């Protein structure tokens, strides 16, 4: 099976999993399964639920514009969320919802096997870097398992705060270089913890 088929199979499994919380449309993710860079948000919003596509509302437009400005086509990266169904009333995902969807995200990441993961916002960041703080650590480059992790502000937060918008855009500009150097960086900075363990953010900070 190629990656695309594996992802389709995973999506079908999720769609049939009655134990998963939330009942809205399943917004699985989209992009190139052979991408170098994977963006992970929190959960779909109203527009995403309607269009059954991740990041297509207002914050999605900001994300996608920055992806293009970085020199990539939107279809060249992969975009998804931790929680793949919209929580009612646009509330934040609950810890138990994140927990329930996590194993699927882990398998999705395993299939795609990117070099660089960009968690958007603190929920997604804390999945990889449990002790990291978004205001302190966004834009830094960490390593978790075999991936470089570059947490960034959630685009919805950037839209509400001009300072964060500046940071968001500046950090985006660094991504192409990080992506180009990812293989070299990963080879140079061997993970200090074993695979699958919890990574200490400071210990694994590369630059
Ligand atoms: N916010 C997210 O975290 N994900 C989306 O897909 C849209 C908005």
Boltz pocket constraint, residues with backbone or C-beta under 6 A from the ligand:
constraints:
  - pocket:
      binder: B
      contacts: [[A, 41], [A, 42], [A, 43], [A, 44], [A, 45], [A, 48], [A, 53], [A, 54], [A, 55], [A, 56], [A, 57], [A, 59], [A, 60], [A, 80], [A, 81], [A, 120]]
      max_distance: 6.0
